[in-house]
Amino acid sequence: MSASSVRRILRRHRLDPAPRRGGPSWTQFLRAQAGGLLATDFFTVETVGLTRLYVLFVVEIERRTVHLAGITAHPTGAWVTQQARNLLMDLDDRVHRFRFLIRDRDTKFTAAFDAVFAAAGMEVVKIPPRAPKANAYAERWARTVRHECLDWTLIWNKQQLHRVLTDYLEHYTGHGHTGR
């Protein structure tokens, strides 16, 4: 609906537009909330031998810091839950800064996975079904790592993929991709 339509309807019903509110703009609001947000997802990589590897990663929204949580050919709920525990240990004293974890509805994210984050004081927010844009930061990073790195590299095995992604993350964080 256009702004002129809204104006016309308000006039017809003799209603004034809402007053301008004080406080932060939408951008300021989002930036203020970003410090407490993590986003997680998977992407897959096909090796030269046609083995599919699953990469679990977590993005700190405010700083755009990406954590490589794990790589496996067989992601089970138990494996994903253990990777969550490992991530929280790596975040150590910074874990209290995060209030929300955004994730999709993949069945690999089990109740036990959610409980790990709940025990750390975070609320797990599941995006709506078939709505990848609701987890845009994670989706964007997966697209970036593919475009800038993985589309140009033949991957032989899990160990090589781990080395490639670790090197790429060093490059990514060292070349201005982090921050606002």
C-alpha positions as CSV (number, residue, x, y, z in Angstrom):
1,M,0.0,0.0,0.0
2,S,1.4,3.4,-0.9
3,A,1.9,6.3,1.4
4,S,-0.8,8.4,-0.5
5,S,-3.3,5.6,0.0
6,V,-2.7,5.5,3.7
7,R,-3.0,9.3,3.9
8,R,-6.3,9.2,2.0
9,I,-7.7,6.6,4.3
10,L,-6.6,8.5,7.4
11,R,-8.2,11.7,6.1
12,R,-11.5,9.9,5.2
13,H,-11.8,8.7,8.8
14,R,-10.6,12.0,10.2
15,L,-7.5,10.5,11.8
16,D,-4.2,12.3,12.1
17,P,-1.0,10.5,11.3
18,A,0.9,9.1,14.2
19,P,3.2,11.6,15.8
20,R,6.9,11.3,15.3
21,R,8.3,9.3,18.1
22,G,11.6,10.0,19.8
23,G,14.2,7.4,20.3
24,P,16.4,5.5,18.0
25,S,15.9,5.0,14.3
26,W,15.4,1.5,12.9
27,T,19.0,1.3,11.9
28,Q,20.2,2.4,15.4
29,F,17.8,-0.1,16.9
30,L,19.2,-3.0,14.8
31,R,22.8,-2.0,15.5
32,A,22.0,-2.0,19.2
33,Q,20.5,-5.5,19.1
34,A,23.3,-6.9,16.8
35,G,25.7,-7.2,19.7
36,G,23.5,-9.9,21.3
37,L,22.9,-12.0,18.1
38,L,24.4,-15.1,16.8
39,A,23.3,-16.9,13.6
40,T,24.1,-20.4,12.6
41,D,23.6,-22.7,9.6
42,F,25.2,-25.4,7.5
43,F,26.5,-25.4,4.0
44,T,27.7,-28.4,2.0
45,V,30.9,-29.0,0.0
46,E,31.3,-31.8,-2.5
47,T,34.8,-33.3,-2.5
48,V,36.6,-34.5,-5.6
49,G,35.6,-38.1,-4.6
50,L,31.9,-37.0,-4.5
51,T,31.7,-37.1,-0.7
52,R,29.4,-34.5,0.7
53,L,30.8,-32.6,3.7
54,Y,28.6,-30.5,6.0
55,V,30.1,-27.3,7.4
56,L,28.5,-25.9,10.6
57,F,29.3,-22.3,11.3
58,V,28.2,-19.5,13.6
59,V,28.3,-15.7,12.8
60,E,28.5,-13.0,15.5
61,I,26.2,-10.5,13.9
62,E,27.7,-7.3,15.3
63,R,31.3,-8.1,14.5
64,R,30.7,-10.4,11.5
65,T,33.1,-12.8,13.2
66,V,32.6,-16.3,11.8
67,H,33.3,-19.4,13.9
68,L,33.9,-22.6,12.1
69,A,32.0,-25.0,14.5
70,G,32.7,-28.2,12.7
71,I,32.9,-30.3,9.5
72,T,31.6,-33.8,9.1
73,A,30.2,-36.2,6.5
74,H,27.6,-37.4,8.8
75,P,25.9,-34.6,10.9
76,T,23.8,-36.1,13.6
77,G,21.9,-34.3,16.3
78,A,24.5,-35.5,18.9
79,W,27.4,-34.2,16.8
80,V,25.7,-30.8,16.3
81,T,25.0,-30.6,20.0
82,Q,28.7,-31.3,20.8
83,Q,29.8,-28.6,18.4
84,A,27.5,-26.2,20.2
85,R,29.2,-27.0,23.5
86,N,32.6,-26.6,22.0
87,L,31.6,-23.2,20.5
88,L,30.4,-21.9,23.9
89,M,33.7,-23.0,25.5
90,D,35.6,-21.1,22.8
91,L,33.5,-18.0,23.4
92,D,34.3,-18.3,27.1
93,D,33.7,-15.1,29.0
94,R,32.1,-13.4,26.0
95,V,29.2,-15.9,25.9
96,H,27.1,-13.7,28.3
97,R,26.9,-10.9,25.7
98,F,24.7,-13.0,23.4
99,R,21.0,-13.1,24.0
100,F,19.7,-14.8,20.8
101,L,20.8,-17.5,18.4
102,I,19.1,-17.5,15.0
103,R,18.8,-20.8,13.2
104,D,16.7,-22.6,10.6
105,R,14.4,-25.5,11.2
106,D,16.9,-28.2,10.0
107,T,16.2,-31.5,11.9
108,K,19.9,-31.6,12.8
109,F,19.3,-28.8,15.3
110,T,17.7,-30.9,18.0
111,A,16.2,-29.9,21.4
112,A,19.5,-30.9,23.0
113,F,21.2,-28.3,20.7
114,D,18.8,-25.7,21.8
115,A,19.2,-26.6,25.4
116,V,23.0,-26.0,25.2
117,F,22.3,-22.3,24.3
118,A,19.4,-22.0,26.7
119,A,21.7,-23.1,29.6
120,A,24.0,-20.3,28.5
121,G,21.1,-17.8,28.8
122,M,20.4,-17.5,25.1
123,E,17.0,-17.8,23.4
124,V,17.0,-19.9,20.2
125,V,15.0,-18.2,17.5
126,K,13.9,-20.5,14.6
127,I,13.3,-18.8,11.3
128,P,10.0,-19.4,9.5
129,P,9.9,-22.5,7.2
130,R,11.5,-21.9,3.7
131,A,12.5,-18.4,4.6
132,P,16.3,-18.2,4.2
133,K,16.3,-14.4,4.1
134,A,15.3,-14.5,7.8
135,N,18.8,-15.8,8.5
136,A,20.4,-13.4,6.1
137,Y,23.8,-13.0,7.8
138,A,24.4,-16.8,7.8
139,E,23.2,-17.2,4.3
140,R,25.3,-14.2,3.1
141,W,28.5,-15.6,4.7
142,A,27.9,-19.1,3.1
143,R,27.5,-17.4,-0.3
144,T,30.6,-15.3,0.3
145,V,32.8,-18.2,1.3
146,R,31.6,-20.1,-1.8
147,H,32.1,-17.2,-4.2
148,E,35.5,-16.0,-2.9
149,C,37.0,-19.4,-2.0
150,L,35.3,-22.7,-2.5
151,D,34.2,-22.2,-6.1
152,W,37.9,-21.9,-6.9
153,T,39.2,-24.8,-5.0
154,L,39.1,-28.6,-5.4
155,I,38.5,-30.2,-2.1
156,W,39.9,-33.7,-1.5
157,N,38.9,-34.4,2.1
158,K,37.7,-33.1,5.4
159,Q,41.2,-32.2,6.6
160,Q,41.9,-30.1,3.5
161,L,38.6,-28.4,3.7
162,H,39.3,-27.5,7.4
163,R,42.7,-26.0,6.4
164,V,41.1,-24.0,3.5
165,L,38.3,-22.6,5.6
166,T,40.6,-21.8,8.5
167,D,42.9,-19.9,6.1
168,Y,40.0,-18.2,4.5
169,L,38.6,-17.1,7.9
170,E,42.0,-15.5,8.7
171,H,41.9,-13.7,5.4
172,Y,38.2,-12.7,5.9
173,T,38.7,-11.3,9.4
174,G,42.0,-9.6,8.4
175,H,40.7,-7.7,5.3
176,G,37.9,-5.5,6.6
177,H,35.0,-8.0,6.3
178,T,34.3,-7.7,10.0
179,G,32.8,-4.8,11.8
180,R,30.0,-2.6,10.6
